[in-house]
Amino acid sequence: MCNEATLNKLALHRALVSGLLALAIGGCGYVTEGARIIAREASSILAPKTPTAAPRPTAPRPTAPPSATPAPTQVATVGPRGTTAAGTATPQARNTPTPVPGATVEPTPNARQRDTQLKVFQDLWATVNDNYIYEDFNGVDWAGLKAPTEAKIRAGLTDSAFQKLMYEIVDSLKDDHSRYQSPTEVKEEQARFKGEQSYTGIGIQWDFSVEKRYVFVLVVYPDSPAERAGIRPHDHILAVEGEPAVNADGEPIVSKVRGPEGSQVTITVQTPGGAPRDLTLTRAKVLAKSNIERRILGADMAGNKRIGYILMPTFYEAGIADQFRSALSELMKNGNLDGLIIDVRNNGGGSLAELEKTLSVLANGTMGSETTRAGSQQMLRARGEKIGNSQSVPLAILTSKSSVSAAEIFAGTLQYAKRARTVGQDTAGNIEVLYTYKFADGSQALIASETFRLPNGSNWEGKGVKVDVPVPNSGWDEFTEETDPGIRAAAALLAK
């Protein structure tokens, strides 16, 4: 998903993802069914759907000699191998240095810089060599690129040129999820994961359709100018200051909603099925922190049943599982539920630690395992925490092609355990588990080091979680919260 704060980087680096149009846990997240889309999970990871999660205890696994590979931190970002499709997780928009006319020229690197660069590359190379999930390195001659890369570094590279080279080397693995991050990107991502990133704008996460030439709203941040103006998920942004929100080149211009705090911007908004309307909003500081929406469905959908609905936008943000527990407690405050719908249709994944905490409220026992290429395993366990009748309430999980990584594991493990039925569309099929490896200059690499497997040894890589109740998807941008066909189908299932 994207917010106004991430668009400038997307514009700078569109070339890096232009050939990999789809959705990813990292990069800027886009999710349109039936429309051309670009990368996933901007708000989560620039690289996304994504993310440096807090470390969780890890089972022993094969390691290289101590000097060879930096110690990893596990994250639950997951991505596709090779192919991408509309609505599936994919490449991250990277902060690749781009020459700017008139910009200050970087000084020629000195010996100390070269030594640091060599160390970072050698650690990166060893990290991938020792830990990458695919033994064939997706067809890359990993051993063969070491010497020529070292020669380039010894010949002299500015820091920006070195970072660009590291991006390209990790991108060459083509799993569309592993990525390198510069020291600056690392700091930005840490702020995103902690929910501490702020910017000046109107307060939305969005996607866009190239064919339809508009932006549409995925999430509205709480206490934001957009929320105060009545903008809701599914709404379309047709124009910004009279200019089409998606220009003739297929580029969104949502960055124009950003500006000085207290200044105004006029946007043209349309609710699906409604008439366009102009709204003038006053820009303000926005905390880009996810909000879990929840409500009890009305009688028009649920009949005489108490059916709750929770929108789970990500597993990437620290504390999102606690938000889920609070939302569930609120729904249960007047008594147990007859059914619960959990919506992960636009969830690009995130932290396995947050996933495990969330699963623990709904299930009990071993849900599966993360497995390395050497076969070592770490179990994913639900702890059986009860909130009202949370351990027994009938569940329906709403999924789509934009449900990626930890979102797929969430839906698929509950389905496998017969705790839930899935409704909507099959998921993306992107379940590689990334580990974060930190380097001497403050940069890091997120490398696909494990894959997730169910207790029977199977997984959904490349196939996705198959839904129990298919719902023809009219597109997130073609319905409102009140007319949502997925919610209606899930409610009908639970109301039986």
URTAWO-V56506 format. One record per residue. N is the residue number from 1. RES is the residue in one small letter. PSI is psi in degrees with one decimal (999 if undefined). D_FIRST is the distance of its C-alpha to the first C-alpha in whole Angstrom. Layout:
[[N	RES	PSI	D_FIRST] [N	RES	PSI	D_FIRST]]
This chain:
[[1	m	155.5	0] [2	c	148.8	4] [3	n	174.4	7] [4	e	-26.7	10] [5	a	-22.7	11] [6	t	-9.9	9] [7	l	-36.0	11] [8	n	-41.0	14] [9	k	-36.5	14] [10	l	-43.8	12] [11	a	-40.6	15] [12	l	-33.6	17] [13	h	19.9	16] [14	r	-33.3	15] [15	a	-30.4	18] [16	l	-23.8	17] [17	v	-0.6	15] [18	s	-28.1	17] [19	g	3.1	19] [20	l	50.6	16] [21	l	121.0	14] [22	a	-141.2	12] [23	l	144.9	9] [24	a	165.7	9] [25	i	81.1	9] [26	g	-177.0	9] [27	g	-170.4	8] [28	c	130.9	6] [29	g	126.8	3] [30	y	146.6	6] [31	v	74.4	8] [32	t	135.1	11] [33	e	134.7	14] [34	g	10.6	17] [35	a	151.3	16] [36	r	133.6	15] [37	i	171.3	11] [38	i	-142.6	10] [39	a	165.9	9] [40	r	145.4	6] [41	e	53.0	4] [42	a	-41.6	5] [43	s	-23.0	5] [44	s	-51.1	7] [45	i	127.8	9] [46	l	85.7	10] [47	a	999	11] [48	p	-1.2	7] [49	k	999	6] [50	t	999	9] [51	p	128.9	13] [52	t	100.1	17] [53	a	159.6	18] [54	a	140.9	21] [55	p	143.6	24] [56	r	157.3	25] [57	p	137.9	29] [58	t	147.2	29] [59	a	155.9	32] [60	p	142.9	34] [61	r	158.8	33] [62	p	138.3	35] [63	t	158.6	35] [64	a	171.6	36] [65	p	149.8	39] [66	p	-35.2	38] [67	s	-11.6	38] [68	a	-40.1	36] [69	t	130.3	32] [70	p	150.8	30] [71	a	136.1	30] [72	p	155.8	26] [73	t	127.8	24] [74	q	138.0	22] [75	v	160.6	18] [76	a	39.8	17] [77	t	144.1	14] [78	v	147.1	15] [79	g	168.6	15] [80	p	156.9	17] [81	r	111.9	20] [82	g	-73.8	21] [83	t	154.6	20] [84	t	153.5	17] [85	a	160.4	16] [86	a	125.7	14] [87	g	1.3	11] [88	t	158.5	12] [89	a	139.4	11] [90	t	-139.7	12] [91	p	158.1	13] [92	q	141.3	11] [93	a	126.4	12] [94	r	153.2	15] [95	n	56.3	17] [96	t	126.0	20] [97	p	134.0	22] [98	t	128.5	23] [99	p	136.1	27] [100	v	126.7	27] [101	p	132.2	30] [102	g	-1.5	32] [103	a	155.5	30] [104	t	131.5	33] [105	v	131.7	34] [106	e	141.0	33] [107	p	156.1	36] [108	t	132.7	38] [109	p	141.5	37] [110	n	-179.9	40] [111	a	-36.7	41] [112	r	-41.6	39] [113	q	-44.0	36] [114	r	-41.4	37] [115	d	-41.9	38] [116	t	-43.7	34] [117	q	-42.7	32] [118	l	-43.3	35] [119	k	-44.0	34] [120	v	-47.8	30] [121	f	-44.6	31] [122	q	-37.4	33] [123	d	-40.8	31] [124	l	-46.0	28] [125	w	-45.6	30] [126	a	-36.6	32] [127	t	-50.8	29] [128	v	-43.9	28] [129	n	-38.1	31] [130	d	-25.5	32] [131	n	-14.4	29] [132	y	136.4	27] [133	i	-29.5	27] [134	y	115.7	28] [135	e	-26.1	32] [136	d	4.5	32] [137	f	35.0	29] [138	n	35.7	27] [139	g	-0.8	30] [140	v	137.0	30] [141	d	80.8	34] [142	w	-40.9	32] [143	a	-36.9	36] [144	g	-21.3	37] [145	l	-8.3	34] [146	k	-54.7	35] [147	a	-47.7	38] [148	p	-31.7	37] [149	t	-42.8	34] [150	e	-37.0	36] [151	a	-40.1	39] [152	k	-42.2	36] [153	i	-42.5	35] [154	r	-28.1	39] [155	a	-17.1	40] [156	g	115.0	37] [157	l	136.9	34] [158	t	166.0	32] [159	d	-41.8	29] [160	s	-39.2	27] [161	a	-37.9	28] [162	f	-45.5	28] [163	q	-41.3	25] [164	k	-41.4	24] [165	l	-41.1	27] [166	m	-41.4	25] [167	y	-48.1	21] [168	e	-38.2	23] [169	i	-46.5	25] [170	v	-39.1	23] [171	d	-28.9	21] [172	s	-17.6	24] [173	l	-22.6	24] [174	k	31.3	21] [175	d	-1.0	20] [176	d	18.1	17] [177	h	-41.6	16] [178	s	145.0	18] [179	r	155.6	18] [180	y	144.1	20] [181	q	133.6	19] [182	s	165.4	21] [183	p	-38.3	22] [184	t	-44.1	20] [185	e	-34.7	17] [186	v	-46.0	18] [187	k	-40.7	19] [188	e	-41.4	16] [189	e	-38.7	14] [190	q	-40.0	17] [191	a	-39.9	16] [192	r	-44.4	12] [193	f	-35.9	14] [194	k	-4.4	17] [195	g	29.3	14] [196	e	2.1	17] [197	q	129.1	14] [198	s	158.7	15] [199	y	170.9	16] [200	t	122.0	17] [201	g	-145.9	16] [202	i	-19.0	15] [203	g	55.7	12] [204	i	154.9	9] [205	q	142.3	6] [206	w	168.0	6] [207	d	175.4	6] [208	f	158.8	10] [209	s	123.5	13] [210	v	-45.5	16] [211	e	-40.4	19] [212	k	-9.4	18] [213	r	39.5	17] [214	y	161.5	15] [215	v	146.8	12] [216	f	154.6	11] [217	v	128.6	10] [218	l	-49.1	8] [219	v	141.7	9] [220	v	123.9	11] [221	y	142.5	12] [222	p	147.0	16] [223	d	40.0	19] [224	s	163.6	17] [225	p	-37.5	19] [226	a	-43.5	16] [227	e	-42.8	17] [228	r	-26.8	21] [229	a	-2.4	21] [230	g	12.5	20] [231	i	138.0	17] [232	r	158.9	15] [233	p	145.6	12] [234	h	-20.0	13] [235	d	149.7	15] [236	h	141.3	15] [237	i	110.4	15] [238	l	-34.0	18] [239	a	154.0	19] [240	v	118.1	19] [241	e	41.9	23] [242	g	-9.2	24] [243	e	140.4	22] [244	p	138.0	20] [245	a	-24.7	16] [246	v	119.3	16] [247	n	-179.3	19] [248	a	-21.7	22] [249	d	4.5	21] [250	g	16.1	17] [251	e	130.9	15] [252	p	145.6	13] [253	i	27.1	15] [254	v	-19.7	13] [255	s	-21.6	14] [256	k	-12.7	17] [257	v	-12.2	16] [258	r	154.8	17] [259	g	-174.2	20] [260	p	143.8	23] [261	e	133.3	23] [262	g	-14.2	25] [263	s	166.1	25] [264	q	153.4	24] [265	v	139.3	22] [266	t	125.5	22] [267	i	149.9	20] [268	t	120.6	21] [269	v	144.5	19] [270	q	125.1	20] [271	t	135.6	19] [272	p	125.6	20] [273	g	-6.4	24] [274	g	-178.2	24] [275	a	149.7	25] [276	p	148.2	24] [277	r	144.0	24] [278	d	133.0	24] [279	l	132.4	23] [280	t	117.5	24] [281	l	146.9	22] [282	t	119.5	23] [283	r	144.4	20] [284	a	165.8	20] [285	k	131.1	19] [286	v	131.5	16] [287	l	116.3	15] [288	a	70.3	11] [289	k	131.6	12] [290	s	149.4	11] [291	n	129.0	14] [292	i	112.6	15] [293	e	144.4	16] [294	r	151.9	20] [295	r	159.9	23] [296	i	128.3	26] [297	l	147.8	26] [298	g	169.6	29] [299	a	-26.0	32] [300	d	-26.2	31] [301	m	-39.7	28] [302	a	-5.1	30] [303	g	-131.1	34] [304	n	14.9	36] [305	k	149.4	33] [306	r	94.8	31] [307	i	123.8	28] [308	g	156.4	25] [309	y	130.1	21] [310	i	127.3	18] [311	l	115.3	15] [312	m	96.9	13] [313	p	-23.5	9] [314	t	160.0	10] [315	f	8.9	13] [316	y	-30.7	12] [317	e	134.2	13] [318	a	132.4	17] [319	g	1.1	19] [320	i	-31.5	16] [321	a	-37.1	19] [322	d	-38.0	21] [323	q	-40.2	19] [324	f	-45.1	19] [325	r	-41.1	23] [326	s	-41.5	24] [327	a	-42.3	22] [328	l	-40.9	24] [329	s	-40.3	27] [330	e	-42.1	27] [331	l	-29.4	27] [332	m	-2.8	30] [333	k	-26.2	32] [334	n	16.9	34] [335	g	169.1	34] [336	n	158.0	33] [337	l	151.0	31] [338	d	-16.7	32] [339	g	156.5	28] [340	l	127.4	25] [341	i	127.9	22] [342	i	122.5	19] [343	d	112.3	15] [344	v	27.8	13] [345	r	-30.0	12] [346	n	24.9	8] [347	n	117.0	9] [348	g	12.4	8] [349	g	-157.0	11] [350	g	-138.5	13] [351	s	131.3	16] [352	l	-29.1	19] [353	a	-44.1	21] [354	e	-37.8	19] [355	l	-47.2	19] [356	e	-40.8	22] [357	k	-38.1	23] [358	t	-44.7	21] [359	l	-32.9	23] [360	s	-23.9	26] [361	v	-19.0	26] [362	l	-15.0	26] [363	a	174.5	28] [364	n	128.6	31] [365	g	-178.3	32] [366	t	123.5	31] [367	m	-15.4	28] [368	g	-163.2	28] [369	s	152.6	28] [370	e	129.3	26] [371	t	130.6	28] [372	t	172.5	29] [373	r	-22.5	31] [374	a	-7.4	34] [375	g	-3.3	34] [376	s	150.6	33] [377	q	150.3	31] [378	q	126.5	29] [379	m	142.6	29] [380	l	115.9	26] [381	r	134.5	28] [382	a	137.3	28] [383	r	1.4	30] [384	g	35.8	31] [385	e	133.6	30] [386	k	130.2	31] [387	i	106.0	30] [388	g	-129.4	32] [389	n	35.3	32] [390	s	-26.4	29] [391	q	-11.7	31] [392	s	-11.9	32] [393	v	134.7	30] [394	p	134.3	29] [395	l	142.5	26] [396	a	124.5	23] [397	i	121.5	20] [398	l	123.5	18] [399	t	163.6	16] [400	s	-177.5	15] [401	k	-12.7	14] [402	s	2.3	10] [403	s	118.6	12] [404	v	148.9	12] [405	s	-116.6	14] [406	a	-30.1	15] [407	a	-38.0	14] [408	e	-40.9	17] [409	i	-40.5	19] [410	f	-54.6	19] [411	a	-44.5	20] [412	g	-37.3	22] [413	t	-37.8	24] [414	l	-35.4	25] [415	q	-46.3	26] [416	y	-38.6	28] [417	a	1.4	30] [418	k	29.8	30] [419	r	-18.6	29] [420	a	156.7	26] [421	r	145.8	26] [422	t	144.1	23] [423	v	136.0	22] [424	g	-113.0	20] [425	q	156.3	19] [426	d	149.4	19] [427	t	-177.6	17] [428	a	-33.0	16] [429	g	39.8	18] [430	n	93.1	17] [431	i	31.3	18] [432	e	142.4	20] [433	v	126.5	20] [434	l	145.5	19] [435	y	144.0	22] [436	t	126.5	21] [437	y	123.1	24] [438	k	145.3	25] [439	f	170.2	28] [440	a	-28.2	30] [441	d	5.3	29] [442	g	-2.1	26] [443	s	175.3	24] [444	q	163.6	22] [445	a	137.4	21] [446	l	114.3	19] [447	i	132.6	21] [448	a	107.3	21] [449	s	-14.1	24] [450	e	164.8	25] [451	t	156.4	24] [452	f	139.7	24] [453	r	144.0	27] [454	l	167.9	28] [455	p	-26.3	31] [456	n	5.0	33] [457	g	-8.7	32] [458	s	166.4	29] [459	n	-175.4	26] [460	w	10.8	23] [461	e	123.2	22] [462	g	-7.0	22] [463	k	-37.9	23] [464	g	162.8	20] [465	v	125.3	21] [466	k	131.4	23] [467	v	148.9	23] [468	d	-35.5	26] [469	v	97.5	26] [470	p	140.6	24] [471	v	116.7	23] [472	p	125.5	23] [473	n	116.6	19] [474	s	-2.8	19] [475	g	134.7	16] [476	w	-30.7	13] [477	d	3.4	14] [478	e	4.9	18] [479	f	169.5	19] [480	t	176.0	18] [481	e	-34.0	19] [482	e	-27.4	22] [483	t	11.5	22] [484	d	114.1	20] [485	p	-28.4	22] [486	g	-45.6	20] [487	i	-41.3	21] [488	r	-42.6	24] [489	a	-41.2	25] [490	a	-41.2	24] [491	a	-40.3	26] [492	a	-38.0	29] [493	l	-43.8	29] [494	l	-22.8	29] [495	a	-6.9	32] [496	k	999	34]]
